[in-house]
Amino acid sequence: MEKVRIGLVGSKFAATLHVQAYKRNPHAQIVAVASLDSDLPDFCKEHNIPAFYNDYREMIEKSELDLVDVCVPNFLHKEVVIAAVESVQHIITEKPLATTLEDADAMLEACAKNGVNLMYAEDWVFAPALRRAKEICDEGGIGDILYLKAKETHSGSHSMFAQKIKYCGGGAMIHLGIHPIGFVCWLKGAEVVEVVGKTSGGGEKNLKHPGMEGEDWAVGILTFDDGTFALVEGNYVTVGGMDDTVEIYGTKGVIKINLTQGSPVSVYSSDGYSYAIEKAETTKGWTRPAVDEEWSLGYPGEIAHFIDCVRSGKEPMRGMRGQDGRNALKIVTAIYESAKKGEAIKW
C-alpha cells in the first residue's frame, strides 16, 4: 500500500495537530473530513483536502478509506467508532478513549467483532525526550525504577466541551492527566493494582474555575504490582503556558524531563511576539519559545506509527492500543472514585 487513505472526523484543535503530522508523512493522504463546524470549507482549503461532509456517516459511506481518525469531543468517540467498524479495518481515537468504561468496552467489543485495529492516540509515548529517557532506563542507566512523577498542567481549556462532565467525562485528570497516566504505564510495563486520588471537587469547590463541572486540580498515586509508585497530576490552575514534566527515580540515578518549557531558545521581548508555547498568556519579557512543539510532544511519531501499522497490517505497540486507552481510563475512573469515597481503590 503506497498511500493510506484517511477520513478525518473533526476539524478543530486535535484534528489540526493530526493533519500537520499527516503532512509530514509521505504515505498518508487525507481524502475527506467530516465536521459540523462552519469553517470546515476553509479548513479543507487550507490543508488541501479534496472532500468534506457535515455527516461523518456519509463520509464513511461515500469515501474509499483505509483509516478513520476520530478527533471529536470525548463523548462522541463511541458513536463514531461504532459507525466506522463495518467500513474500515483501522481506527484512531484521540484521548481519552471514551468518557466511561462502559463506552470503552462497547468500542473494543465492536472492533474485536469486526476485526478492526483500534489505535489509541497517546502522543507522549512518541515524544523524543520521553523515548530517550526510556532508552536510558531500559539499558539500566538509573538502575531499577522506584518512583515516577508526571504531570500535564495549564490554565484551562478553551473548549466548551471541557466544561461539562457529560461531554468530557470529568475535568483536568481525564483531559490532561490521561497523558501522564498513559506514559507511566508504558514506561513501567507493569500493572496498576491500587489507586488513591484527590481532586478539587468541581464547580464551586474548584480552586480557580467554578464554572467548570469537573475538577480543575487532581492527583493520583498509583501502586504497581511490583510495589513501586507513580504520582500523576492534571490541573487547570497553572499559568505561564502548558507545563509538562516527568521525573524518574531509580536505585542508581534520576532522570528529569521538561517536555514543554525546556526550549534551548531564550527570547526577551518588550512588545511580545506571535507564539511561544501552548496556553502561554503572554510573550512579553523573557520567554522560551518552542522550536517544534508538535514534534517535541510526539505527534508526528505517533501518526507515523499508525500509518505503518495500516500499511503493514501489524498491531500497534503497547501504549498505543485500544486496550491501553481503556487501562488509562480505568485509572482515571479509579482516581475519581477514590477522591469521592476517601479511600484507596484496589483491583
N, C-alpha and C positions, 0 to 999 in steps of 0.2 A: 504494500500500500504506500503510494508516494505521498498523497495528501490525505490528512484526516479531516473529514467534513464535519464542521461543528455548528450546532444550533445553540445559540446563547439565549437563556431566559433571564431577562433583566437588563437594565441599561443605566444603572446608577453606579455607586461607588465601587462595589465589589466587581461588578461587570467590567468597569473600566480597567481595573487592575488586571483582570484576566485577559482582556483584549490586548493590553500593552504587552503582556507576556506572550500571547499567541503571535504577535507581530515579530517577536524575536526568534520564532521557531520556523524553520523552512518547511516543515512537514505539516503545519497547521493552516487550515483555511476556514474562516468563519463564513458560512454561506447564508445565514439568516439570524435575525434577532427577533424575539417576541417580548413586548413590553407594553404597558398601558400609559407610559409616560408621554406627555405631549411633545417632548423634544426628541422622540425616537427618530424621526427622519434626519434631524441634524446629527444625532449620534452616529447613524449609519453612514451619512455622507462624510463625516469627519474621519471615520475609520475604514472607509471604502468597503462597506458591507453591502452586498447587492440586493438583499431582500429583507423586508421587515413585516411583522404581523402584530396585531393587538391581542391576538389569542394564541397562546403557546400550543394549544391543541391543534390549531390549524397549521402552525409552523411544522409541527412534528408530522402531521399527515401529508403535507404538500412538499416537504423538502426531503431530499435524499441525504440522510445524516448517518454518520458513524458514531457520533458522540453528542450528548445533550449536556450542557453546562448550566447548572442551576444557581443563579446569583440573585435570588429574590429574597424578600424578608423571611425570617426564620419559620414563621407559621405556615408558609406556603410550600416549604420543601417537600413535605409528604405528598401533597396532591400532584405536584409536578412530576416527581419521581414515579408515582403510581401510573400517571398518564403516559409516561415515556417507556415503560418497561417492555411493552409488546412491540415497539417500533425500532428500538436501538439496542445494541449489546453493551454499551458503555455509557455511564452517567457519572458526572462530577457533581458533588453537592458541597456548597460552601459551609463554613462552620456557623453555628453548631449544626450537627446532623439534623436535629429536629428540636421542637420545643418540649416534647415529652418522650419518655422511654416507650410509651405505647406507640406513638407515631414512628419512632425509630425502628421498633420491631416490625411494624407493618411494612416499612420501606425495605428492610433487609429480607423479610419473608417474600415480598413480591419480586425482588431482584433475584433471589435464590431460585424461586419457582420458574422464572423465565430465563435463567442462565445469564443474567445481566451482571456486568462488572461494576459494582458501586464503589466509587472512589471518593475519599474524604479529603477536602482541601485544607490541610494543615500546613501552612506555609513555613512555620517555624522549623519544621523538620528539614527544610532545604535552605534555611538561612546559612550563608557561608561561614559566619563566625561560630554558629552553634554546631555545624557539622565538623568544623576543625576542632572544637572542644571535645566532641565525641571521639574523634580520632585519637586525641591525646589520652582520653580516658580508656579507650579500648586497648591501647598499647601499654597501659599500666603506668602512665606518666604521673598520676597522682594517687596511685595505689587503689584500694577499694573505695568506692563511693559510699559515704556515710550519710550525707545530708545534702539536699538541694534547696535553693531558694529561687523562685522565678516569679516575675510579675509583668503584667501589662497594665499601664495606667495612663489616663489623660483627663482632660477637664470635662468631658461629656460628649455624648453622641449627638450629631445634628439630625439624625433620622427620627421622624415621627414614630416609626415602628419600634424604636428602642424605649419609648416612654411607657408602653403598656405591656403588661405581663402576657396577655393573650396573644400578642404579636411576636414578642421577643423570647418569652419563656422565663424571664427573670430580669436581672439587672446587670451590674458590672461583671459578675462572675461568669455568667453564661455568655456574655457578649465579648468580654476581654480575657477573663481568667481561663477561658477554654483553651487559649493558646499555651500558657504555661503548663496546664494540666496535660495536654497532648504531648508537649515536649518532654516533661519529666518522665512520663510513662514510656515514651520511645527511648529515651536515653537509658533508663534503668533496665528496661526489658523485663521487669518484674511486675507481679500483680499487686494492686492495692487491696488491702484487706480491712482497713479501718479508716474512717474519715471523721475529723472534728472540724466544724465550721462555725464561723461568726460573721454576721452581716450587720449593716446599719439598720436594716429592717424595712426600708421602703417608705415612700410617701413622706409624711411629716416627721418620721423618725430619721430620715436621711440627714447626712452631715451637711449637704450643700444643695441638693436637688429635691425639694419637697414635692414638685410636680411630677416626679418620676415614680411610677408604681413599684418598680423593682428597686433593689438596693443600689446605692451609689458607692458602697465600700464593702468588700468582702475578702475574707481569707479562709484558707482551708489547710489543715495539717493532715497529710496523707501518710499512712503507715504501709510500707511494702511488706510482702510476705517473707523477706529476708531480715526484717527487723529494723531497716533503715527508714529515713523520713524525708518528706519534702514539704516545704511551705509554699503555697501558691497564693497569689493576690491579684485581684482586679479592682480598680476603683476609678471613679469619675471625679475625684477631688484634687487631682494633680495638675497644677498649672505649669506653663513653660514648654508645652509640647509633649507628645507621646513619649513615655518613659518605660522602655522595656529592658529589664536587666535580669541576668542569671548568675547565680553563684553556685559552684560545685565544690563540695568539701570532701576530700579523700583522706585516707590514712597517711599519705605521703605528700600531700600537696593540695593546692587550691586553684581553681580557675574562676575568674570573674569576667563577665562579658557585658558590655554596654551596647546593646543592639541598636538603639535608635539615637542616642545622643553621644556617640563615640566617634564623630566625624573627625578626620585629620585636618579639616579646613576650619579655620577660625576667621570670623569677619567682624570688624567694628563698623557700624553704620549709624550716623546720626539721624538720617532720614528714613532708614529702613529700605527693604527691597522686597521682591515679589514672594519668595517662599524659602523657608528654612527646613522645617520638618513638620510632619503631620501634627495638627492641632496646636501649633505654636501661636500664641496670641499676638506676638509682635516680632519684628525682625530688627528693631532698633537696639542700639548698644552692641555688646558682644554677643555673637551667636555662633553656632557650629552647624552650618547647613549640611544636609545630607548630600552625598556625592551621587549615589544611585540608590535611592531609597527602596525602590521596588526590588532591586537585586539583593540588597542587604537583608530585606525581610523574607526573601526566598521565593517570591512569586514566579520568576522565570524558570527556576529549577524545578519547582513543583509542577508547573504546566508541562515542561519538557518531559518529566517522568510520566505524567498521564498520557501524553501523546505517544511516548514509547510503548506504554502498556497497550494502547489501542492498536498500534502498528504491529506489535509482536505477539499480541494475544496473551501476554503474561499478566499475572495478578500484580496489583500494586504492592509496594513494600510495606512492611509493618509500620504502623503510624499513619498510613495513608489509605487504609481500607475502611469500608463502611463500618465494620465491627469495631475499629479503633475509634471512630466517631461516636459510636454508641457507648463505648467504655468511658470516653471523656464526659459524655452527657450523664452517665450513671454517677460519676464522681461529683459533677456539679449538683445533681439532684440530691446526693447524699450530704453535700455541704449545706444546702438549703434546709434539708430535713434536720440535720444536726443543730443548726442555728435556731430553728424553730423549737425543737424539743429540749435543747440544752444538754445534749448527751452525745456520745460517740455513736456512729453508725458502723456496724460491722457486717461482714458477709464472708 
